[in-house]
Structure formats: C-alpha cells, structure tokens
C-alpha cells in the first residue's frame, strides 16, 4: 500500500510477479490512477522528479569482481557480491593478517565472501588460467564507468569494499595486495571522491544510450554510499545517525563524527562514504 504522507523517501524493492501485483493493488486503491510517491517537503509537483543534469553518474553495487582481457572484454562472468563460494578465502585472509582487529585498523572492514579480495583469491585457486590471463581487475561498477568514459577509475567508497584499499592511508595497501596475490598495475586509479569528473561520455557509448557525446562522467560510488549522501547523513542532527537498509542484502551505515574514520568494532561491508556533489559538465 502507499506509504503514509510525510514518509519521504520510502522505497521497498520487490521483484517479479510480486512487484506487478503490488503495482496493480496500488492502482486499484487509487481509483485506476497509477500511484506516485508523495512529494518531498518544499516541492510543488505531486510526483517529484529531479531536474535533468548534463552529467552521468553511476551508483552501483560496490563489491564483486570483473576480470578483463587486454581488449577490455570480460574473461569470465562477473563474480558478484552474493556469490559465497569465496567464504573460505575470506577466512584465510582474515587469519593471514592477524585477525579482525588488524583488518579494521587497515581497511575499516573484515574480509567476508562478498569482498573483492576474497573473490580474487578464489579465482586464483579455482580458475588460475583466468587469473593469470587478466589484464585488468575491476569492480562491476568500475567496469560500467569505463564503458561510459573509456577511462579506468574507481572512488574511495567503492575501493573500500575491496579489502586491498586502506581507509587509513587513502591508497591501495601493498601488504594487502600481497596477501591477495594481486599486482596493483591491474587496478584503476582512485579518484578523490565519487563526484570527481573522470572523463566524458564516448561517442560509442553515447550512440548506444541515445545521449549526447562529451557530457561529464563522474566516478560514482557504491549503492550504500550513495544512499548515505542522498539521505543527507552528516548534515545537522544526522552525524552518527544509523540507517538500516533491507533488501537483497541488509546493511547498517552512518557517517561518523569528524575525527573518527573507522568503526569501533569490526564492520563489513565497507563503512566509508564518498562525499558527492554534482560534477561540472
């Protein structure tokens, strides 16, 4: 049913027939008119839509593994965050560094099956040919960004979910890369924030998407990090204010007060959020 007035934003994702049924029930209750969410405070339109922007940003799933050949094509299907075959490799990585506390001090997270480092270890052990043939290693989100702009890039939010990026130093960690068995040359540069313009929409991508070539492409960030920015976490009254997100996965996240960059206890998935502003066109 439609949420009560004033609950903005309130989004519950459904899939398949359940989604179609939910839409049909909402339409019947509104007298045959498709239901629209209530307007946020201060908006004039009953169905709020943000204004178009001459820029492209792509928030997406922030963990997973895509391995590419030299021509930029995937060597195998992507290993997504919900593939739990890498759980033994995550446990081995945790032990190799000295336990959860050592990982939170370096990365802010403890390796679990969804983390990219665990998936890379799994690939090396189970499909060594694919690992040895890899000319580039990307997150699914970064692969999409590269297809849009033709530029390899990631951002601190996404990188923090790999378990080879140090949130303490703001850079890839050579020791963690060594534990994972990965050459840093295969990784994309880390943009300062998810809002950083990393390039422009290529002619090929523009033709496929029906968009003008040359518009700005930002690095983007992970889905939970983008949600934190969209909800205004960190604004007045919302420092250390936790948000519970339940969907295909469950996450709890917050923006910490200044001076505290890591959680006081082991947390996974990544706790960091990129600071986002609209990129310059």
C-alpha positions as CSV (number, residue, x, y, z in Angstrom):
1,X,0.0,0.0,0.0
2,X,1.1,3.6,-0.5
3,X,3.2,4.9,2.5
4,X,1.6,7.5,4.8
5,X,2.1,11.1,3.9
6,X,5.4,12.6,5.0
7,X,7.4,9.3,4.7
8,X,9.8,10.5,2.0
9,X,11.9,8.8,0.7
10,X,10.5,5.4,1.4
11,X,11.3,2.7,-1.1
12,X,10.7,-1.0,-0.9
13,X,12.0,-3.0,-3.8
14,X,10.1,-6.0,-5.0
15,X,10.8,-8.5,-7.8
16,X,8.9,-10.4,-10.4
17,X,5.2,-11.1,-10.0
18,X,5.1,-9.6,-6.5
19,X,6.1,-6.2,-8.0
20,X,3.5,-6.4,-10.7
21,X,0.9,-7.4,-8.1
22,X,1.9,-4.6,-5.8
23,X,1.6,-2.0,-8.6
24,X,-1.8,-3.4,-9.6
25,X,-3.2,-3.2,-6.0
26,X,-1.9,0.3,-5.6
27,X,-3.6,1.3,-8.8
28,X,-6.9,-0.2,-7.8
29,X,-6.9,1.6,-4.5
30,X,-6.3,5.0,-6.2
31,X,-9.3,4.6,-8.5
32,X,-7.4,3.3,-11.5
33,X,-4.7,6.0,-11.4
34,X,-1.1,4.8,-11.1
35,X,0.1,5.6,-7.6
36,X,3.0,8.0,-7.2
37,X,5.1,8.6,-4.1
38,X,4.3,11.7,-2.0
39,X,6.2,14.9,-2.7
40,X,9.2,15.7,-0.5
41,X,8.9,18.9,1.6
42,X,9.0,22.1,-0.4
43,X,8.4,20.5,-3.8
44,X,5.5,21.8,-6.0
45,X,4.9,18.7,-8.1
46,X,2.8,15.8,-6.7
47,X,5.3,13.4,-8.3
48,X,8.7,14.8,-7.6
49,X,11.4,14.1,-10.2
50,X,14.9,15.6,-10.0
51,X,15.9,18.1,-12.8
52,X,17.9,16.6,-15.7
53,X,21.6,17.2,-15.4
54,X,24.2,17.2,-18.3
55,X,26.3,14.7,-16.5
56,X,26.4,11.0,-15.9
57,X,26.9,9.3,-12.5
58,X,26.5,5.6,-11.8
59,X,26.0,4.4,-8.2
60,X,26.0,0.6,-8.2
61,X,26.9,-2.5,-6.3
62,X,30.2,-1.8,-4.7
63,X,31.7,-5.3,-4.3
64,X,32.3,-8.0,-6.9
65,X,35.0,-9.0,-9.4
66,X,35.3,-8.4,-13.1
67,X,38.5,-9.7,-14.9
68,X,39.3,-8.3,-18.3
69,X,41.5,-9.3,-21.2
70,X,43.7,-6.8,-23.0
71,X,40.9,-5.8,-25.3
72,X,38.7,-4.9,-22.4
73,X,36.3,-7.8,-22.7
74,X,35.5,-9.9,-19.6
75,X,37.4,-13.2,-19.4
76,X,34.5,-14.9,-17.5
77,X,31.2,-13.9,-16.0
78,X,31.5,-11.4,-13.1
79,X,31.7,-12.8,-9.5
80,X,29.0,-10.8,-7.8
81,X,28.8,-9.8,-4.1
82,X,26.2,-12.5,-3.3
83,X,28.4,-15.4,-4.5
84,X,29.5,-17.0,-1.3
85,X,32.0,-19.6,-2.7
86,X,34.8,-17.3,-1.6
87,X,33.9,-17.6,2.1
88,X,36.9,-19.9,2.8
89,X,39.3,-17.5,1.1
90,X,37.8,-14.6,3.2
91,X,38.5,-16.6,6.4
92,X,42.1,-17.3,5.2
93,X,42.8,-13.7,4.5
94,X,41.5,-12.7,7.9
95,X,43.8,-15.1,9.6
96,X,46.8,-14.2,7.4
97,X,46.8,-10.6,8.6
98,X,46.4,-11.5,12.3
99,X,42.6,-11.4,12.8
100,X,39.7,-9.0,12.6
101,X,41.3,-6.1,14.6
102,X,44.3,-6.0,12.2
103,X,41.9,-5.7,9.2
104,X,39.7,-2.9,10.7
105,X,42.8,-0.9,11.5
106,X,43.9,-1.0,7.9
107,X,40.7,-1.1,5.9
108,X,37.8,-0.5,8.3
109,X,36.3,-3.9,7.3
110,X,36.9,-7.6,7.9
111,X,37.0,-9.8,4.8
112,X,33.8,-11.7,4.1
113,X,32.8,-13.6,0.9
114,X,31.4,-10.5,-0.8
115,X,34.7,-8.6,-0.6
116,X,36.7,-8.4,-3.9
117,X,40.0,-9.7,-2.3
118,X,38.3,-12.9,-1.3
119,X,36.9,-13.4,-4.8
120,X,40.3,-12.8,-6.4
121,X,41.8,-15.4,-4.1
122,X,39.0,-17.8,-5.0
123,X,39.7,-17.2,-8.7
124,X,43.4,-17.8,-8.4
125,X,42.8,-21.1,-6.6
126,X,39.9,-22.4,-8.7
127,X,40.4,-20.8,-12.2
128,X,44.1,-20.0,-12.3
129,X,44.1,-19.6,-16.1
130,X,41.5,-16.7,-15.8
131,X,43.6,-15.0,-13.1
132,X,46.9,-15.4,-14.9
133,X,45.3,-14.0,-18.2
134,X,43.8,-10.9,-16.5
135,X,45.0,-7.7,-17.9
136,X,42.8,-5.6,-15.6
137,X,40.7,-6.1,-12.5
138,X,37.6,-4.1,-11.9
139,X,34.5,-3.9,-9.7
140,X,31.3,-4.3,-11.6
141,X,30.6,-0.6,-11.1
142,X,34.0,0.5,-12.3
143,X,33.6,-1.7,-15.4
144,X,30.4,0.2,-16.3
145,X,32.1,3.6,-15.7
146,X,35.0,2.5,-18.0
147,X,32.5,1.6,-20.7
148,X,30.9,5.0,-20.4
149,X,34.0,7.2,-20.4
150,X,36.8,4.9,-21.8
151,X,38.8,5.7,-18.6
152,X,39.7,3.4,-15.8
153,X,38.7,4.8,-12.4
154,X,37.2,3.9,-9.0
155,X,36.4,6.0,-5.9
156,X,37.2,5.7,-2.2
157,X,33.8,4.3,-1.4
158,X,33.9,1.5,-3.9
159,X,37.6,0.9,-3.3
160,X,37.0,0.5,0.5
161,X,34.9,-2.7,-0.3
162,X,37.8,-4.5,-1.9
163,X,39.9,-5.2,1.2
164,X,43.1,-4.1,-0.6
165,X,42.4,-0.4,-0.2
166,X,43.4,1.2,3.1
167,X,40.9,3.7,4.6
168,X,43.7,4.7,7.0
169,X,46.0,5.9,4.2
170,X,43.6,6.5,1.3
171,X,45.5,4.3,-1.1
172,X,45.9,0.7,-2.2
173,X,47.8,-1.2,0.5
174,X,50.9,-3.1,-0.8
175,X,50.8,-5.7,2.0
176,X,47.1,-6.5,1.5
177,X,47.6,-6.8,-2.3
178,X,50.4,-9.2,-1.5
179,X,48.1,-11.3,0.7
180,X,45.5,-11.4,-2.1
181,X,48.2,-12.1,-4.7
182,X,47.3,-9.1,-7.0
183,X,49.5,-6.7,-8.9
184,X,48.5,-3.1,-8.3
185,X,49.1,-2.4,-12.0
186,X,45.8,-4.3,-12.8
187,X,43.7,-1.9,-10.7
188,X,42.2,1.5,-11.7
189,X,43.4,4.8,-10.2
190,X,41.3,6.0,-7.2
191,X,39.5,9.3,-7.8
192,X,39.4,11.8,-4.9
193,X,35.6,11.4,-4.5
194,X,32.6,9.8,-6.3
195,X,31.7,13.2,-7.6
196,X,35.0,13.6,-9.4
197,X,34.8,14.0,-13.2
198,X,36.9,11.2,-14.6
199,X,36.1,11.8,-18.3
200,X,33.4,12.3,-20.8
201,X,30.8,10.1,-22.5
202,X,32.5,8.5,-25.5
203,X,30.9,8.6,-29.0
204,X,30.3,4.8,-28.9
205,X,28.6,4.9,-25.5
206,X,26.6,8.0,-26.5
207,X,25.3,6.2,-29.6
208,X,24.2,3.2,-27.7
209,X,22.5,5.2,-25.0
210,X,21.0,7.9,-27.1
211,X,22.8,10.6,-25.1
212,X,25.0,13.5,-26.3
213,X,28.6,12.6,-26.5
214,X,31.0,14.6,-24.3
215,X,28.8,15.0,-21.3
216,X,30.6,14.7,-18.0
217,X,31.1,11.2,-16.4
218,X,31.8,11.1,-12.7
219,X,33.5,8.2,-10.9
220,X,30.2,7.5,-9.0
221,X,30.2,5.3,-5.8
222,X,28.6,2.3,-4.2
223,X,24.9,2.0,-3.6
224,X,25.0,2.3,0.1
225,X,27.5,5.2,0.0
226,X,25.2,7.0,-2.5
227,X,22.2,6.3,-0.2
228,X,24.1,7.9,2.7
229,X,24.7,11.0,0.6
230,X,21.1,11.1,-0.7
231,X,19.7,10.8,2.8
232,X,21.8,13.7,4.0
233,X,23.8,11.8,6.6
234,X,26.4,14.1,8.1
235,X,24.1,17.1,8.0
236,X,23.0,18.8,11.2
237,X,21.5,16.3,13.5
238,X,22.5,13.3,11.4
239,X,26.1,12.7,12.4
240,X,26.4,9.1,13.7
241,X,22.7,8.6,12.8
242,X,22.4,5.0,11.7
243,X,20.3,3.9,8.7
244,X,19.1,0.3,8.3
245,X,18.7,-0.8,4.7
246,X,16.9,-4.1,4.0
247,X,16.6,-5.6,0.5
248,X,18.6,-8.2,-1.3
249,X,21.1,-7.6,1.5
250,X,21.0,-6.0,4.8
251,X,23.2,-3.0,5.8
252,X,23.6,-0.6,8.6
253,X,25.5,2.6,7.9
254,X,26.2,6.1,9.2
255,X,28.5,9.0,8.7
256,X,30.8,9.3,11.7
257,X,31.6,12.5,13.5
258,X,34.8,14.2,12.5
259,X,38.0,12.6,13.7
260,X,36.6,9.1,13.7
261,X,37.3,7.4,10.4
262,X,37.0,3.8,11.4
263,X,34.4,1.8,13.3
264,X,34.9,0.9,17.0
265,X,34.2,-2.8,16.1
266,X,34.6,-4.9,13.0
267,X,32.1,-4.0,10.3
268,X,31.5,-5.4,6.9
269,X,30.6,-4.3,4.2
270,X,32.6,-1.1,3.8
271,X,31.8,1.8,6.2
272,X,33.1,4.7,4.2
273,X,31.0,7.0,2.0
274,X,32.3,9.3,-0.7
275,X,31.4,13.0,-0.5
276,X,29.3,13.7,-3.6
277,X,28.4,16.9,-5.4
278,X,27.2,17.3,-8.9
279,X,30.2,17.2,-11.3
280,X,30.9,20.1,-13.5
281,X,29.6,19.5,-17.1
